[in-house]
Amino acid sequence: MSGTVRTATYCRVCEPACGLVATVVDGALASLEPDRGHPVSRGFACRKGLAGAEIHRDPDRLDRPLHRVGAELTARSWDDAVSGVAAGLSSLLERYGPQSIGLYMGNPASFNSQVGIGTPEPFHRMGVTRVFNSATQDCSNKFAAATAMFGTSALHPLPDVRRTDALLLLGSNWRVSKGSFVVLPNAYRELTEAAARGTRIWFVNPRETESAGPRTGATVPIRPDTDVYLLAALIHEIDRTRGFAPEAAAQGSNLDGLRAFVRDYPPERVAGVCGVDAADIRALAAEFAAAPRAAAHMSTGVNMGRQGMLAYWLMTMLVLVTGNLDRAGGNIAGREVYPSTRKARGDLAADLVDGEFGPMRRGHLPGALLADHVLDAAEPIRALVVIAGNPLLTLPGEERLRRALDALELLVVIDLYPNATGEHADWLLPAADMFERADVNISNLGMQHSTFVQWTPAVVEPRHERREEWWILARIAQEMGLPSVLDAADPDAARWSRVDHMLAAGGLTRSEVMAEPHGVAVGDAEPGELFARCLQTADGRVDCRPAVFDAAVERCARIFDELSAEPPDVLKLIAGRDAKSQNSWYANVPEMKRGARDRNPLTLNPADVGRLGIAAGDEVVVRTAWGEVRATAAVDPGLRQGVVAMEHGWGLQPGLRLSRERPGVNVNRLMPHGPGSYEPESNMARLTGIPVEIHPA
């Protein structure tokens, strides 16, 4: 194709799916820019999305199937690759059954409508149940809590930022991460505009993030992994002083159970554990409860703690008991296209089982147990297929995972890059990127503040021998003799059938969506929908103290006693985020590693640097009960004293030239893994609030 073509498309790096315009010159992607004609993002796109063009052109990308024999990688044809993978999987199925095969799906798969959230059809056909995904590292606690409270895993009330008078944000940094479970493309601008209207905003965080400050609001500097106690104290104080709002009794059942729980956590008792003065807790409770309209939101900074499920429950209860659930300016349900809240109905109690390595929730397994399922299970995983993921760097416990990957009989990695996990793979299969495939933003409907549906064509043809994931899986299924979408009379129509079904539920057709290249605006989230349409409990009310939380409530009390007894000088590690990185798949983008960003240092409060006898720039040893790393010390005055931080997503990836030069440190080597290391009701890993020791190297 010759000449210049401009095509409206959208970003698939994270949830907002901001509109982009791609300029293609002579068939090659030349540049990306924000789409000023997009009905929702309206000309906004962040640096991560715009850097997609660099990833597309990266010479270190996987461009052809590679087969490892011994230490050598050899380029093979797709027919050879498909038959080799299929033969390996078929042999293991015949010898050991479907328990011998595991699947890991990374974050980008969630933004690919042709792979989708869940388990791809070929693995269902094989009977594979050992499925892992990235949700157990960032958000599975929310799905568990929502199921218990609302009767569905898909209802996550959005903070009505544009109409609220008070906004409580816990563990969130919208300037860097754009929010999660609330889709607002230019999220930081939403905060500054809200503050300019007079909205009071609090950022509950162990670090003064890029989102906080004079233009938005102040930080409540909490100790890591204690948000659950702060939330309980806020509810306790509101009940003691003002009482619960009259709406609460009508909207929620078992309020007495909630009262009984928070009774144990008055402000005076939790202040020492949280590191927030009791007077400040009381003032925050009074101001939030007195606001005409108040909303709350929490994100991965809390999700990744030991009690993310209970924290999400209590955050929701704070909104409910102040009369702000399903209310303008409070927390409201997003506009659905596909009725996901109804389709995702569930019973958390029925999902909890005793697994081989301890209690857990059925479904996608705890990522923190992947190595155990390979090395220690009675029926071990012998083959692992990894799609759009890099578990060696993103799961806790790198060293044990490395041993597990080497113990496999077959490891297949389908990805854009020869990533760190791929260094152990028998087959590396090159995936098309987001600009080389057609797509529809179907994964976040119901979490968008302003719901839209957008179709994008493939902006360019896949380069070299890259193929779309759906095609790779369908070819492997064909070779194994399993039903495949490629066997359909019209494979193209068949592969879009799921999307067509979802769109039809909202009165849309794919043709209609395709006719609007900048996207179809569906409508804004509005109050009145949550109870009328989305809630799935039997009595039509929110369960304010689910019985299935009993074990978690007991655990909560034990952890409180443990925290109360900690030495005052203990250091806690939290995960860092940066506006120029996106997990481990941006490790080879030059813009993201310029200047001081050539590493991910261990940042400390200035007082802790002095107390430990180290200086900025020193090499230090960071040690936990689970691992040890060496890092460069740096100073961050915004960190609470006693808290250290390190950005995740780094670590050596030998196949990527920038990673070889500037690998940084894989902080997940320090994280808990194995039995007992995850929240059993949600399978969520513990990745923050980790006690660490720091010494000069």
N, C-alpha and C positions, 0 to 999 in steps of 0.2 A: 504494500500500500504506500503510495507516494503522496506528498503534500502534508498539510497541517490540519489536524482534526481536534476539536475541543469537545470533550464528552463530560456530561454531568455524572458524577459517581458519588460514593460516600466512603468514609473511613471505617475500617473494621478493627481498629486497635483497642477501643474500649466502648463502653455502653452508649455514649451519646450519638455515635454514628454520624458525625458532623459531615455536612455536604462539602464535596470537593469538586473542582473542575480539573480534569486531566488534559494536558496538551500533548498530543501525539504527533511527532514529526517523522514522516517516512516510515511509519509503522512502529516507531520506538517511543516509549514514554519519556518525554523530555522534562516535564515539570508538573507540579501540583499546586493549586491555589485554593483558597476558601471559596465556596460557592455563595455569591451574594444573592442569588435568586432562590436559595433554599428556604422553604416556608418556616423552618424552625431554627436552624443554626445561623441563618441570616448573615453569612459572611464571616463566621468565626470558625477557625480550626487551629489546633495547637501545634507546637513544634513536632510532637511525636507523630501526628497524622501526616504532616507535610514531609517528614523524613521518610515516608513510605516509598518515595521515588528512589531514594538512595538504597533502600533494601532491595527494591526491584532490580536495580542495576548492579548490585554488589557482585564483584567477580568471584567471591568466595562462596556464592550460593551453590547448592546442589543442582546440577544440571542434567545428570543422567543416573540411571540405576547403578549402584556400586555393590559388589559382592566381596566380602572379606573371607579370605582363606589364609589362615595363619595370621601373619602380620600384614599381609598385602591386600590392598583394595583394588579390584579390577572392575572396569566399566563393562556392563552387560546390557543386552537388549531388554526391552520390556517383556518380551515373550519369555526370555530366560528367567528374568526376575520373578514374574508372576508364577511361572511353573515351579521355581525353586522354593518360593515362600509357601505356595499351596501344598507342595509335597511335604515340606516340613510340618506344617500344621496338620495335614491329613494323617501323617504318621503318628504324631503325638495323640491325636484324637482316637485313633485306632488302638494304640497301646495303653493309654492312660485315661481317656475320656476328656470331657470338656473342662474338668477341674484343672487340667494341666496347662490351660491357656489363660493368660491374663491380658487385659487391655488397659492402657493409660491414655487419657485424653487431656490435652493441655488447654489453657485458656482460649487461644484463638479458635478452637473448634466451636466454642459457644457462639461465635459471630460468623459462622459459616452455615447457611441454611441448608446446604447439601450434605453436611455431616450432622449438624444439629446437636442439641443438648440431649444427653442420654447415651444409649448404646446403639451403634450402627447396626442395621439389619443383618449383615452377614454374621456378626457375632451372636445375635439372637438365634439365628439358624443353627449355629454350631452348638448352642446350649451354654455359651460362656457366661458365667455369673461373677467371675472375679474381675470386676471392673473398678478402676480407680480414676479419679479425675481431680483437676486443680481446685474444685470447690472445697475440698477438705483442707485446703490451705488458706482460703480467704472468706468463705461465706456460708458454709453448710450449716452453721449454727442458726442462721436466720430461717432456713427452710424447716428445721426441726421445731423451732419456737412457733413459727406461724402455723404449722400443722396442729400443734397442741392448742393454741389460742383460738384460731380461726377455722379449724377443720380443713384447711387447705394449705399447701406449701407455697402457693403462688400469690398470696395476698400480703403485700408489704406497703402499708399506707405511706404516702409521700408527704413530706413537709410542704405545706402550701406557702412557699417562700415569698411569693409576690403579694400575699395578703396578710401575712402574719405580723404580730406586734412583738413577739419574743421567739427566739430560735435558739435551741440548745443543740449543739453539735458535739458529739462524742467520738473521739478517735478518727476524725475526718480532716482532710486537707484538700479542699475543693480547688485550690489554685494549682495544685500539683496533679491530683488524681481525678478531678472533675466530678466527684461524688460517685457512689455506687449504690445500686438499688434506688436511685433517683436520677433520672436522666435529664440533665440540664446542660446543654452544650457549653455555654460560657458561664460556668457555675460561679466563678469568682466575681464576675460582674453582677450576677444576681445578688450576691451578698453585699457588694458595695452599694447597689441601688436600694436594697432593703434597708441598710443602715442609714442611707441618706433620707429615707422616708421616716426614720425614727425607730426602726425595729431594733430592739436590744438583742445582741447576739453574744453568746458565750461559747468559747472553744474549750472543751474539757480535754486536756491533752498533757502528757508529761513534757512536751516541748512546745515552745511558742512557734507555731508553724508559719509558713509563708502566707496562709490565709488570714491570720490574726493581725491586729494592729489598729491604728487610729481610724482607718477607713472602714473597718468592719466591726470589730469587737475585741474584748479582752480575753485572755487565756485564764482558765482555771487550772493551775498546774497540779495535776493529780499524780499520785504514785502509780506506776504501771500496774495493770491487771487488778485494779481495785474499783473500777467503775460500778460494778454490781452493788457495792456497799454504799457508794454515793447515791445511786438511784434509789435504793431502799430507804436511805435516810431522808431524801427529798419527799418521798411518798409518806413516810412516817410523820414528817413535820407538817405536811399539808393536812393530813388526817387529824393531827393533834390541834392545829390552829384554826383552819377554815372549814375542815371537813371536806369530804368528797363532793363533787358537783352533783346536783340532782339527777343529771342525765346518766351518771355512772350506774346507778341501780337498775335502770331500764336497759342499758346497753350491755352490762356485764353480769355474769353469774359468778357466784362464789367470791364475792368481795370480802367476806369475812375471812376466807382463807388467805387472801392477799394481806389483809390487816394483820393476821396472826404472823405472817412471815416478816413483814417490815417492823413489827413490834420489837424484834430483837436487835434492830439496827438504828437506834436514834442517833442524831448528829453527834452528840457528845461521845458516843461509843465508837463511831466509825472514824472520827476526825483523825485520830492517830494513825490508823491503818491507811487511810486515803491520803493523808498529808494535806488535808484541807480543813481549815479552822471551822469549828462547830458554828461560830457566828456567821461565817461566810456561807455555810450550807443552809442555815436558816434564812439568810437574806436571799439566796438564790431561790429557795423554795417559795418564799413569799412573793418575790417579783414574778416568777414564772406563773404561779397560781393566780396572781392578781391581773395579769395581762388580759386584755379583752380577747385576744386570740393568741395562742401559743402553739408551737410545733417543736418536734425533736427529731433528730436523725443520728444514727451511729453507723460507723463503718469499720474497716478492717483493723484499725488500731485497737478496737475492742473485740471484734470477732475473733482475733487470733489469740486471745487470752484463754485462761483455763475455764472461764464461765461465760462464754459468749452467748450461749442460749439463754441463760437467766438474765443477762444484761439486756438482751433484746426484748425479752418479756417485760422487764421492769421499765424500760424506756417506753414501751407501748402503754403500760399501765399508768405511767406518769401523764401521758397524753389523755388517756381515758378518764382518770379520776379528776382531772381539771376541766372536763367537759369539752375537750378539743378534738376528740376522735370523730371523723366524718363531719367536720365543721369547717366552713370557710376560714382560712388562716390557721387551721390546725393541721392534722394529718388526714389526708383523704386518699381514696382509691384512684389509681390511674385509669385512663380510658382504655378499655380492652378492645381489640379487634377480634381475636380468637378468645373464647371464654375459658381462659387458662385457670381461673380460680375454681371453676366448677370441675374442669377436667383433672385438676390436681388435688381433688379431695383425698383425705387420708386420715389415718388414726396412728399417732405416734406410738401409743402403747403397743399396738399390734405389730409395729415395725421393730421393736427392741428385742434382740435375741442374744443368747450367749454364744459368741463365736469361739473359734479355737483359741484365740489369743485374748479373750475377755469379752465383756459386754459391748455391744455395738448396735448401730442402726442398720437394718437391712437396706440393700441398694448398693450404691457406690461405696466401696470399702474405705477404711481410713488409709490415707496415703502414708501415714507414719508406720503402717504395718506391711508395706509392700515387700521390704527385704525379708521380713519374717515369713511371708507366704512363699517366698522362694527358698529360703535357707532352712526353715524350721518346721514347716507344715507337714502334717502326716501325709498329705497328698500335695506335694510342692508344685508351684507354678514352674513349668519347664520351658514355656515359650511366652514371650511378652511382645505385644504390638503397641508401639507408641505413636500416637497421632498428634501432631502439632504440640508437642510437649518436650520437656527436658528434665525428667524427674531426678536425674543425678544431681542437678544444681538446685532444683526448686523444692524437693522434698527434704525433710530433716534427715540427718545422718548419712552424709556423703560416703564416708569410708565403708560403712556396712552395705550401703546400696551398691558401691563399686564391686564388692565381693559377690553380691547377689546377681548383678548383671553378668559377671563372668561365669557364674554357676549355671546360667541358662543354657539350654540346648539350642534355642533359637531366639534371637532378638531382632525385630524388624522396626526400623524408625522411618516414619513418613514425615518429612519436614522440609522447610525452606533451606535449612542449613545443615552442614555436618557438625551438629552440636556436640556437647560433652557426652551426652548419653550415646550418641551415634558412634563415639570412639570405641564402644563395646559391641556395636551392632554387627550381625551377620549380613544384613541387607539394609542399605540406605536407599530410600526411594524418594525422588525429588518431587515435591509438591508445587503446584502453581500457587502464586501469591494472590492477594486480594484484587489486583488489577488485571489478573489473567483469567478471571472467572466471572460469570454472571452470578447475581446474588440478590436476595431480598432481606431487609433488616427485620426479620420476623422474631428474633430471640428476646427482645426487650419490651415487647408490647405489654402494657400494664404497669411498667415502671417509668414510662415517659411522662414528664409533666405536661408536655404538648405532644400528643401522639401523632406520629406520621408513619407512613409506609412508603418505602422507596425501593425501586428496582434499579439495578445497575447492570448494564451489559458488561461483557469482558472488554475492558478498555483497549487491551492489546492481546494478541495471540500469545499463548504460553511460549516462552523462549526455550530453545534447545529441546530437551526431552522431558520437560516438566509436565506433570499431569494433575488434574484435580483429584482430591482425595476420594470423592464418590466413585470416580472411574477406577482408581486403583483398587478400592475395596470390591467393586463389582467384578473386576477382572479376576481377582483372587477367588471370589465366590464361584465364578464360572468354572475356573480351573479345578476347584474342589468338588464340582458337581452339585453345587448348591444353587437354589433359585437366585437369579441376578436380574437387576433392572435392565441390564444389557440384553436380556433374552426377550424383553417386551417387544410387541409389534412396533411401538413407537417409544424407544428408550428415552428420548428427550421429554416427551409428555409424562412418562412414568416417573422420571427422576424429580419432576416438579409436582407430583400428585399431592404430597404432604403439604407443600406450600399452598397449592390451589385450594385444598380443603380448609386450611387455616384462614385464608383470605375470604373464602366464601362465607365463613361464619360471621364475618363482619360486613357482608354485603358487597364485597369487592371481588373483582376478577384480576387475574394477572395481566390481562390485556389492558384493563383500565389503568392499572398501576404503571405499566410500561409506557403508556401514552403520556404520562406526566414525568419527564426525566428528572425534575428537581424534587420529586416526592409528592405524595398526596397527604395533605393535612387532614387528620381525622377529628381532632378536637382536643381541648384542654381538660385536665383533671378537674372534676367539680364535686362538691360535697353532695351527700344524699345517695351516692351509689354504693358505698361500702356495705351498709346494712340491707339495702334494698336488693342488691344484685350479687355481691361478692362473697359475703360471709357464708360459710358452709357448715356451721355447727347445727346440731339437731334442733336446739331450742332457739336459734336465731340470735343468740347473744355470744359475746366474747367470753371465753373461759378465763377468769381472772386469777385462778390458781389451779392449773391442771394437776390432777393427781399423779400424772406420769412424771411430774417434776420432783416427786418425793426424794428419790436418791440424790438428785442434784442439790436439793435444799439441804439435805444432811451434809453433803460434801461441801457446800457453801459455808456452813458453820465450822467445819474442820479447817478449811483453808483460812477462814478468818482468825482462828486461834493460832494457826501456823504463822500468819503474817504478823499478828500481835507480838509473837515471841521472837521475831527476827532481830538481829543486832542492828543498831541504828546506822551503822556504816556500810551495810550491804549495798552492793551496786547491782542495778537491774538493767538488762539489755532490752532495747526496743528496736523494731525494724524501721529503717529510714525509707523515704520515698524521694524521688527527684523528678523535676519537670522534664528532664532530658533522658530519661531511661524508661524502659518498659520490660520488666522482668529480664530474662536472659537473652531474649531474641533481638535486642538492640545493641548487643555487645560489639558489633562490628561496624557501627555507624560513626564515621569520623567526627561529625558535629557533636555527638554525645560524649566524646572522650577528649575534648580539647582542654588545654591548660590544666587547671587544678583538678579537672575531672578525669585524670588519668588513673585514678584509683578510688576505692570506696573506703575512706578512713574510718577509724573508730572515733566518734566525736564524744567529747566530755564537757561537762560544766567546768568553768575556770577554777572553781574551788576544789573540785575533785582532781584536776590536773596537779594543783599545788600539793594537795594532801598525799597524792601517790608518788610525788617526787619525779614527775616526768614533765616533758615540755612538748609543745606542738612540733610535729615532725619526727618525734622519737618513734622507734619501732618498739612495739609492746607485744607481749603474749597475752591473749585473751583465753581464759579457760572456764569451762563449765563442767558439770558432772558428765556431760555427753561428748565433749570434744574440745579441741584446742586449735586456735589459729594465731598467726602473726599478722599484725596490722600496723598502720601508721596512725599515730595519735593526732587529733585535731581538736580545736576548741570551738564550742558552740555556746555562747552565753544564753541562748534561748532554752537550753536544756535545763530541766529541774535538777538540782543537786542530788546526786545519788543515782542518776539515770545516764546511761551511755547508749549510743545509737550507731547502727551500721546499716547501710543500704543493702538490700538484697538484690539478687539477679546477677551478681558478679561471680568470678571463678574461672579457672583456666578452661578454655575451649580450643584445643590445639589446631583444629581445622579452620579457625578464624584468625587472620593475621593480626588484627588489633587486640584480640584477646591474648594472643601469644606475647605481644609487646606489653600490654597493660591489662593483665588478667584480673587484678583486684583479688578480693577475698570472698569465698563462699561462706556467708554468715550462717547458712543452714547446717554447717558442720557442727555448730554449737548447740543445736536445738534438740529437745527430747524426741526420742523415737522408740518404737517397740511397744509392747504391752504396757498399758497404764499411762501412756503419754498423750492421749487424746480425750476429748470430751465424749463419753460413750453414747449419749443420746443423739449426737449430731455427727460423730466421727471427725470432728474438727481438731486439727493439730494445734499444739501450743507453740506459738512462734513469737511471743512477746512476754515481757516481764520475767526474763530468765536471769536467775542469780549468776553473776560472773565474778571471777577474780582477774585482776589486771596487774601485770608485773613488767618492768623494763625487760626488753628482749636480751 
